[in-house]
Amino acid sequence: MTTKARTIAPLFAAAAVATVIGAAPSASAASTRICSDGGGSTICQSPGNVEVHTEQPRVQPPRLYGEYESALPFLFN
């Protein structure tokens, strides 16, 4: 009889532990992240953290030949 108890008791203990772990609430923090537009950048804040996301403005390269893309119009004048 003690052999059965020694065999079955760990199974019941494992089942009880699995039930308790499965029923425990998961730890999840409430989202307190606040994002705002800072005029060309986005600023996101949460307790203990600040993130600033920026992008460089898109700029065209300067034209060396005025309104023309290359020097070809000047070569045939």
C-alpha positions, 0 to 999 in steps of 0.5 A: 500500500505504501508503494502505491502512495509513493507512486501516486503522491508525486503525480498529484503534487505535479498536477497541483503545481501545474494547476496553480501555475496555469491559474496564476495571472500573467504579469502585464503592465498597463500601457502608459506610453504617450506619443506626441508630434514634436514638429519633425520628430515624434516623442514617445514617453513612458515611465522611466523612458523617453524615445525621440524618433526623427528623420532628416529632411529630404534635400535635392543636391544642388544643380551645377549648371543652373536649370540644366542637368548637365553641361551638354547644352553649353557645349553645343552653343 
